Amino acid sequence: MTGRQKRAWDDDGFDDRVPFLARLEKNDRIALLDIGRPLRYPARSIIMRQDEPSAHVLLLLHGWTKVTALAANGYEALLALRGPGDIVGEGAALSRRQRSATVTALEPVEAVVIGQSRFTAFLSRNPQVALQLLSLTTDRQRSTDRRRVEWAALTVRERLAVLLLELVRTHGTRTDEGIELTIGLSQQEFAGSVGSSREAVARLLKELRTREVVATRRRRIVVLRPDVLRRIIGEHSA
């Protein structure tokens, strides 16, 4: 890292920010949670659906979710991973527009749901909470913009290597075989995330399997040689 500019993929990737609830003072956090009601979602269930009207926000307490968006050409891109302490659905709630993405539970999720009108009324009465939400939104947008600019210079192979390493760091569990990603993503989601076709990603994953860099099953990836993935990225910056 010394002697060169920091890059987007040197950060914590999809969850490189402090979760929303952790940004709040304790009294504000308790007050916000008190105006909602608890909900549970089973693994792989749809929590929010793209293009549906907005009626509530969710504060995640336990469990991880993925945020995906479906483009007109059929690509489904992984936009973010949201977990404990995070807020989802706030953009549509504040703009009163349809939801821009789908949120899916990757594992059993516990959350607090707050109706749109209650949420916006709370923000109007608590400007410090509103400012923290604005800060979170700004941090997310800045990270997205930086990634968009820097990824434009990478090949699809390099983008895929970056994505796999991010997931290893943030959602990897060491096993006897290697580092298993604890989130189940389809090849279509990987393709949308790196801006390529599912067929191209399938070929790259097959190449990595042949080189024994990864092992793949249905919605399961084990990274065997993260050093090779780092080398792929290093070839770009050399």
C-alpha positions in Angstrom: 0.0 0.0 0.0 2.9 2.4 0.6 3.8 4.7 -2.2 0.7 4.4 -4.2 -2.8 5.9 -4.2 -5.5 4.0 -2.3 -8.0 2.3 -4.6 -11.7 1.4 -4.1 -10.9 -2.3 -3.7 -8.4 -1.6 -1.0 -11.3 -0.6 1.3 -13.8 -2.9 2.9 -15.9 -3.2 -0.3 -19.6 -3.7 0.1 -19.7 -2.9 3.8 -17.0 -0.3 4.1 -19.1 2.1 6.2 -20.4 2.2 9.8 -23.9 0.8 9.9 -26.7 3.4 10.5 -27.7 2.3 14.0 -24.0 2.5 15.1 -23.9 6.2 14.0 -26.7 7.2 16.4 -26.5 8.2 20.0 -27.9 5.5 22.3 -31.1 7.5 23.2 -31.8 8.2 19.5 -31.3 4.6 18.6 -33.6 3.3 21.3 -36.3 5.9 20.4 -36.1 5.0 16.7 -36.4 1.3 17.4 -39.3 1.9 19.7 -41.5 3.3 17.0 -41.3 0.1 14.9 -42.3 -3.5 15.4 -40.2 -6.6 15.1 -40.3 -8.9 12.1 -38.5 -12.1 11.1 -37.7 -13.3 7.6 -36.5 -16.8 6.6 -33.4 -17.4 4.5 -33.8 -16.7 0.8 -37.0 -14.8 1.2 -37.7 -11.5 -0.6 -37.8 -8.6 1.9 -38.4 -5.8 -0.5 -39.0 -6.0 -4.2 -37.8 -3.7 -7.0 -40.4 -1.4 -8.5 -42.9 -1.9 -5.8 -44.4 1.1 -3.9 -42.6 2.1 -0.7 -44.5 1.7 2.5 -41.8 1.1 5.2 -38.1 1.0 6.1 -36.3 -1.8 7.8 -33.7 -1.7 10.5 -31.7 -4.9 10.4 -30.8 -6.4 13.8 -29.5 -9.9 12.9 -28.7 -11.6 9.7 -27.4 -10.5 6.3 -29.2 -9.5 3.1 -28.2 -8.8 -0.4 -29.4 -5.8 -2.5 -29.8 -6.5 -6.2 -31.2 -4.6 -9.2 -32.5 -6.1 -12.4 -31.7 -4.1 -15.5 -33.8 -4.0 -18.7 -31.4 -6.4 -20.5 -31.9 -9.0 -17.8 -28.7 -8.5 -15.8 -29.2 -8.8 -12.0 -26.4 -6.9 -10.3 -25.3 -7.2 -6.7 -25.3 -3.7 -5.4 -24.6 -4.1 -1.7 -24.7 -6.4 1.3 -26.6 -5.1 4.3 -26.4 -6.6 7.7 -26.8 -5.9 11.4 -27.3 -2.2 12.2 -28.1 -1.3 8.6 -31.2 0.4 7.2 -32.8 -0.6 4.0 -35.7 1.0 2.1 -35.0 4.6 3.3 -34.4 6.0 -0.2 -37.8 5.1 -1.5 -39.4 6.1 1.8 -38.0 9.6 1.6 -38.6 10.1 -2.1 -42.0 8.4 -2.1 -41.0 6.6 -5.3 -41.0 2.9 -6.1 -38.2 0.8 -4.7 -35.0 0.9 -6.8 -33.8 -2.6 -5.8 -34.7 -6.0 -4.4 -33.6 -7.0 -0.9 -33.2 -10.7 -0.2 -32.4 -12.5 3.1 -29.3 -14.5 2.8 -30.0 -16.2 6.1 -32.7 -15.8 8.8 -33.1 -12.1 9.4 -34.5 -10.2 12.4 -35.5 -6.6 11.8 -37.6 -3.7 13.0 -40.1 -2.3 10.5 -41.2 1.3 10.6 -44.0 2.7 8.4 -43.1 5.5 6.0 -45.1 8.3 7.7 -43.8 7.3 11.2 -40.2 7.3 9.9 -40.3 10.6 8.2 -42.1 12.2 11.1 -39.4 10.9 13.4 -36.7 12.4 11.2 -38.4 15.8 11.3 -38.5 15.8 15.1 -34.9 14.5 15.4 -32.5 16.5 13.1 -29.4 14.8 14.4 -30.8 11.4 13.2 -31.7 12.9 9.9 -28.1 14.3 9.6 -26.6 10.8 10.3 -28.9 9.3 7.6 -27.7 12.0 5.2 -24.1 11.2 6.1 -24.7 7.5 5.5 -26.3 8.2 2.1 -23.3 10.4 1.2 -20.8 7.8 2.2 -22.6 5.1 0.1 -22.8 7.3 -2.9 -19.1 8.3 -2.7 -18.1 4.7 -2.5 -20.3 3.8 -5.5 -18.9 6.7 -7.6 -15.3 5.8 -6.8 -15.8 2.2 -7.7 -17.5 3.1 -11.0 -14.6 5.3 -12.1 -11.9 2.9 -11.0 -13.6 -0.3 -12.3 -13.8 1.3 -15.8 -10.1 0.7 -16.1 -10.3 -3.0 -15.2 -10.9 -6.1 -17.3 -13.8 -8.4 -16.4 -11.2 -10.9 -15.1 -9.8 -8.3 -12.7 -13.2 -7.1 -11.6 -14.2 -10.7 -10.8 -11.0 -11.2 -8.8 -11.7 -7.9 -6.9 -15.2 -9.1 -6.1 -14.1 -12.5 -4.9 -11.5 -11.0 -2.6 -14.0 -8.5 -1.1 -16.3 -11.4 -0.4 -13.5 -13.4 1.1 -12.7 -10.6 3.5 -16.2 -9.6 4.4 -18.1 -12.9 4.2 -15.5 -15.7 4.1 -15.3 -18.6 6.5 -12.1 -20.7 6.7 -12.7 -24.5 6.2 -10.5 -27.5 5.6 -11.0 -27.0 1.8 -10.3 -23.2 1.7 -12.2 -20.0 2.4 -15.9 -20.5 1.8 -18.1 -17.6 0.9 -21.1 -17.5 3.3 -23.4 -15.8 0.8 -25.0 -17.7 -2.0 -24.8 -15.7 -5.3 -25.7 -16.9 -8.8 -23.6 -16.6 -11.8 -26.1 -14.0 -13.1 -25.6 -11.9 -10.0 -21.8 -12.1 -10.4 -22.2 -11.1 -14.0 -24.3 -8.1 -13.3 -21.9 -7.0 -10.5 -18.8 -7.0 -12.8 -20.6 -5.7 -15.8 -20.4 -8.7 -18.0 -22.5 -11.6 -19.4 -23.3 -14.7 -17.4 -21.5 -16.8 -20.1 -18.3 -14.7 -19.7 -18.3 -15.1 -15.9 -19.0 -18.8 -16.3 -15.9 -19.1 -18.5 -13.8 -17.2 -16.0 -15.0 -19.3 -13.1 -14.2 -22.4 -15.1 -10.7 -21.1 -15.8 -10.2 -20.4 -12.1 -11.5 -23.9 -11.2 -9.1 -25.5 -13.7 -6.2 -23.5 -12.1 -7.5 -24.7 -8.7 -8.0 -21.1 -7.6 -11.6 -21.7 -6.6 -14.0 -24.6 -6.2 -17.6 -24.1 -7.1 -20.9 -25.8 -6.3 -24.4 -24.6 -6.8 -24.5 -21.1 -5.2 -21.3 -22.0 -3.3 -17.8 -20.9 -3.9 -14.7 -21.8 -2.0 -11.6 -19.7 -2.6 -8.5 -22.0 -2.6 -5.8 -19.6 -3.7 -6.5 -15.9 -2.7 -2.9 -15.2 -3.6 -3.6 -15.9 -7.2 -6.6 -13.5 -7.2 -4.4 -10.8 -5.7 -1.9 -11.5 -8.4 -4.5 -11.0 -11.1 -5.3 -7.6 -9.6 -1.6 -6.8 -9.3 -1.1 -7.3 -12.9 -3.3 -4.3 -13.6 -1.4 -2.0 -11.3 2.1 -3.2 -12.2 
